[in-house]
């Protein structure tokens, strides 16, 4: 990081300015020696000061400007016949204008304008304090040419610099917005998961409450202590259900009671496939293994259903007309869910509202993780896209692990 507000420098800028400074050094020293008859030693010393200041601008703008002015002073006060372009011979003027342009591109615009004003004032001082007494009449043309060209280069460099700064700010703003939207999507997805988990747990707690409440009627001969224990279980269950419904109302930002409905599971795959077919997607559903919905944990069945649902929605949105295969296989220890679509056969449908890639995948991965599973997504080897999710199942029956899916 340079001082005086200069921005970080890339290596290609160092290489470009270093090479340019070397070429300008040779050209300036040669031209001033052969055309303007500046002594060789003085010409190379002054040209070295001027040209070395150019790459130094990238690191130390203020010392570089002082070094540039020193080189200009050595050329200007040399005892030579400059044929009406004193105090700035053509090669000296070119290097000085390039220096002002670099200042405009590297430094804040106020510093750049101040540096240009200082360079114009410095040229006037050189004329007034000339030890040879050549006077302002000899320098008028040179000063006008420098002022006109340098101010154009300066404002061009400032505009370029501001454009680059605005572009960087826009890129940073887009990145921040995308990150915020991604986080918001993750929070919303977690909220939906929490509401659906509420329905899962509420169902189980309702069953417990019913069993505890009816125990005295279903089990004759219970002693008083057992009756009291069942009564406490029923009361605790009612309290838990009230707390869960209150929490759900907070998640939904509402005061009314939650809308309860059955939790979807893999038993609804047929409806999902039919809905996708109505959207123009040929879907083939393959279910293997012993897969009664009642044998699956509710969280696993819900997560698997939502992953298939989101995968089919993505096919409808991004690969219209693509043939899609949904495979669900279960063993005693694992549930495998795989959705593979081929290449689209029609143009992608226009999206009416702004969409941002990756939010659906984020939600699917979050669901798989919360259900204790893993998920993999990526392009299919034969074209199209593949989504694979694996969920562990309670080992209620001896069975071999499902074969690995080629990823």
TAVEN-V19612 format. One record per backbone hydrogen bond with DSSP energy under -0.5 kcal/mol. CO is the residue of the C=O (numbers start at 0). NH is the residue of the N-H. Records with the same first field share a line. If there is no record, write none. Layout:
CO = NH ; NH
This chain:
2 = 5
9 = 12 ; 13
10 = 14
11 = 15
12 = 16
13 = 17
14 = 18
15 = 19
16 = 20
17 = 21
18 = 22
19 = 23
20 = 24
21 = 25
22 = 26
23 = 27
24 = 28
25 = 29
26 = 30
27 = 31
28 = 32
29 = 33
30 = 34 ; 35
31 = 37
38 = 42
39 = 43
40 = 44
41 = 45
42 = 46
43 = 47
44 = 48
45 = 49
46 = 50
47 = 51
48 = 52
49 = 53
50 = 53 ; 54
51 = 55
52 = 56
53 = 56
54 = 57
55 = 58 ; 59
58 = 2
59 = 63
60 = 64
61 = 65
62 = 66
63 = 67
64 = 68
65 = 69
66 = 70
67 = 71
68 = 72
69 = 73
70 = 74
71 = 75
72 = 76
74 = 77
77 = 79
79 = 81
81 = 84
84 = 87
86 = 88
88 = 92
89 = 93
90 = 94
91 = 95
92 = 96
93 = 97
94 = 98
95 = 99
96 = 100
97 = 101
98 = 102
99 = 103
100 = 104
101 = 105
102 = 106
105 = 6
107 = 111
108 = 112
109 = 113
110 = 114
111 = 115
112 = 116
113 = 117
114 = 118
115 = 119
116 = 120
117 = 121
118 = 122
119 = 123
120 = 124
121 = 125
122 = 126
123 = 127
124 = 128
126 = 129 ; 134
129 = 132
134 = 137
135 = 138 ; 139
137 = 85
138 = 142
139 = 143
140 = 144
141 = 145
142 = 146
143 = 147
144 = 148
145 = 149
146 = 150
147 = 151
148 = 152
149 = 153
150 = 154
151 = 155
152 = 156
153 = 157
154 = 158
155 = 159
156 = 160
157 = 161
158 = 162
159 = 163
160 = 164
161 = 165
162 = 166
163 = 167
164 = 168
165 = 169
166 = 170
167 = 171
168 = 172
169 = 173
170 = 174
171 = 175
172 = 176
173 = 177
174 = 178
175 = 179
176 = 180
177 = 181
178 = 182
179 = 183
180 = 184
181 = 185
182 = 186
183 = 187
184 = 188
185 = 189
186 = 190
187 = 191
188 = 192
189 = 193
190 = 194
191 = 195
192 = 196
193 = 197
194 = 198
195 = 199
196 = 200
197 = 201
198 = 202
199 = 203
200 = 204
201 = 205
202 = 206
203 = 207
204 = 208
205 = 209
206 = 210
207 = 211
208 = 212
209 = 213
210 = 214
213 = 216 ; 217
214 = 218
217 = 219
218 = 221
222 = 226
223 = 227
224 = 228
225 = 229
226 = 230
227 = 231
228 = 232
229 = 233
230 = 234
231 = 235
232 = 236
233 = 237
234 = 238
235 = 239
236 = 240
237 = 241
238 = 242
239 = 243
240 = 244
241 = 245
242 = 246
243 = 247
244 = 248
245 = 249
246 = 250
247 = 251
248 = 253
249 = 252
257 = 259
264 = 267
265 = 268
267 = 271
268 = 272
269 = 273
270 = 274
271 = 275
272 = 276
273 = 277
274 = 278
275 = 280
276 = 279
279 = 281
280 = 282
281 = 323
283 = 325
285 = 327
287 = 329
288 = 290
291 = 294 ; 295
292 = 295
296 = 300
297 = 301
298 = 302
299 = 303
300 = 304
301 = 305
302 = 306
303 = 307
304 = 308
305 = 309
306 = 310
307 = 311
308 = 312
309 = 313
310 = 314
311 = 315
312 = 316
313 = 317
314 = 318
316 = 348
318 = 321
319 = 344 ; 345
322 = 341
323 = 283
324 = 326 ; 339
325 = 285
326 = 337
327 = 287
328 = 335
331 = 395
332 = 392
333 = 330
334 = 390
335 = 328
336 = 388
337 = 326
338 = 386
339 = 324
340 = 384
349 = 351
355 = 358
357 = 361
358 = 362
359 = 363
360 = 364
361 = 365
362 = 366
363 = 367
364 = 368
365 = 369
366 = 370
367 = 372
368 = 371
373 = 389
375 = 387
377 = 385
379 = 382
383 = 379
384 = 340
385 = 377
386 = 338
387 = 375
388 = 336
389 = 373
390 = 334
393 = 395
